[in-house]
Amino acid sequence: MQPLAERVRPTNLTNYIGQQHIIGLESGLRKAIDQNLLPSILLWGPPGVGKTTLAQIISHTLKRPFYSLSAINSGVKDVREVIEKAQGDGGLFKIEKPVLFIDEIHRFSKSQQDSLLNAVEKGIVTLIGATTENPSFEVIPALLSRCQVYVLKHLSKDELILLLNNAISSDSVLKTKNIILKETEALIRISGGDGRKLLNALEIVVNCINTKEIIITDEIVKKYIQQNLALYDKSGEQHYDIISAYIKSIRGSDPNAAVYWLARMIEGGEDPSFIARRLLILSSEDIGNANPTALVMANNCFQAVNIIGFPESRIILSQTTTYLACSAKSNSSYMAINKAQQLVKQTGDLPVPLHLRNAPTKLMKELGYGEEYKYAHDYNSNFVEQEFLPNEISGTTLFNPSENSREKELKEFLKLRWKNKYDY
């Protein structure tokens, strides 16, 4: 028997739950579908949010031939064979172009992605690629430029509850049972916004209860999901839990745990570039100016891993992992940009003070652009106090150095320069 998630997979946009920001009645994608003018697209989002389902619905709605490949087990030969078949169905001069859906397109190599270019460019197929990774990093520029990118989000709590109720009332198996959904918090928390995980968990719990009346509570869910954890993660989404444990171990300065989770990923066949990219982000987000060398190490690791590949990359990943885990930690840069972006959203486009404006023309100089600007290098210690923020937010503190040795030096430097202007 098919899993519950497959049995209740919707076949039209009316029954599709979530992602209204891209398939709502007034959205650009919905209008393209309604007008049968679908471009090649990339669906980027976490697992279990409906990327594959949406691709199938689009093809069904447009009544186009549908071809599907998984980047995990397909090569250039498979791509070319499908394109040849698609060309027979659609061809260069037929209006209805076949849809070629490629799941996990980020796992395609450059040569595999190159093999798609001609078919996409000439309109032999309409490509729909699904990816859990940022297309800017994982899709070659030539292919990315020929596709529109749509970002799918985790399902909201209300959408997840709707998904549960829909499954209970419409599934051919579940609707024959007397299921009472008394509590949903545990199911929703376990799902993490992943609809497939949610339905898998629901099915496990229902199958574990052998009473006429199946009352689902948070306590029952925790009990049976813990006992069936391996089954619950059989589809491979545990991959995302492991990368989370890995990053949190490094952030928590535990090199032993970090190397363990690294080994789990390596033994599971994880893409080394995926791991290295996470290290690169962490080196700035969680270490930053507490140890600027961390970013250099992580960047070198990312480049080396992409050149060398497995199995030798495991050594470089291990070295970088243990270095980052043992490094001093700081999220001050991360918090600073968060505060700054929030401030911009709150205050809008404040005008640049006149003394900071560029004055390339005579008129701009006459208007006072650049007047009273003090060139720091003309003063002692290459510093002179002046205002660099818009007047409306003058004195706002966004960057707060942490209490580690390197950032304490930054804090003392700023105190020396700015006296009491900023609250450090």
Sequence and secondary structure as in RCSB ss.txt:
>XXXX:A:sequence
MQPLAERVRPTNLTNYIGQQHIIGLESGLRKAIDQNLLPSILLWGPPGVGKTTLAQIISHTLKRPFYSLSAINSG
VKDVREVIEKAQGDGGLFKIEKPVLFIDEIHRFSKSQQDSLLNAVEKGIVTLIGATTENPSFEVIPALLSRCQVY
VLKHLSKDELILLLNNAISSDSVLKTKNIILKETEALIRISGGDGRKLLNALEIVVNCINTKEIIITDEIVKKYI
QQNLALYDKSGEQHYDIISAYIKSIRGSDPNAAVYWLARMIEGGEDPSFIARRLLILSSEDIGNANPTALVMANN
CFQAVNIIGFPESRIILSQTTTYLACSAKSNSSYMAINKAQQLVKQTGDLPVPLHLRNAPTKLMKELGYGEEYKY
AHDYNSNFVEQEFLPNEISGTTLFNPSENSREKELKEFLKLRWKNKYDY
>XXXX:A:secstr
   HHHHT  SSTTS  S HHHHSTTSHHHHHHHTT    EEEE  TTSSHHHHHHHHHHHHT  EEEEETTS  
HHHHHHHHHHHHHHT SS SS  EEEEETGGGS HHHHHHHHHHHHTTSSEEEEEESS HHHHS HHHHTTSEEE
E     HHHHHHHHHHHHHH TTGGGSEEEE   HHHHHHHTT HHHHHHHHHHHHHH  SSEEEE HHHHHHHH
HHTHHHHTTTTTHHHHHHHHHHHHHHTT HHHHHHHHHHHHHTT  HHHHHHHHHHHIIIIIGGG THHHHHHHH
HHHHHHHH TTTHHHHHHHHHHHHHHS    HHHHHHHHHHHHHHHH S    GGGS   SHHHHHTTTTTT   
GGGSGGG      S GGGTT       SSHHHHHHHHHHHHHHTTSS  
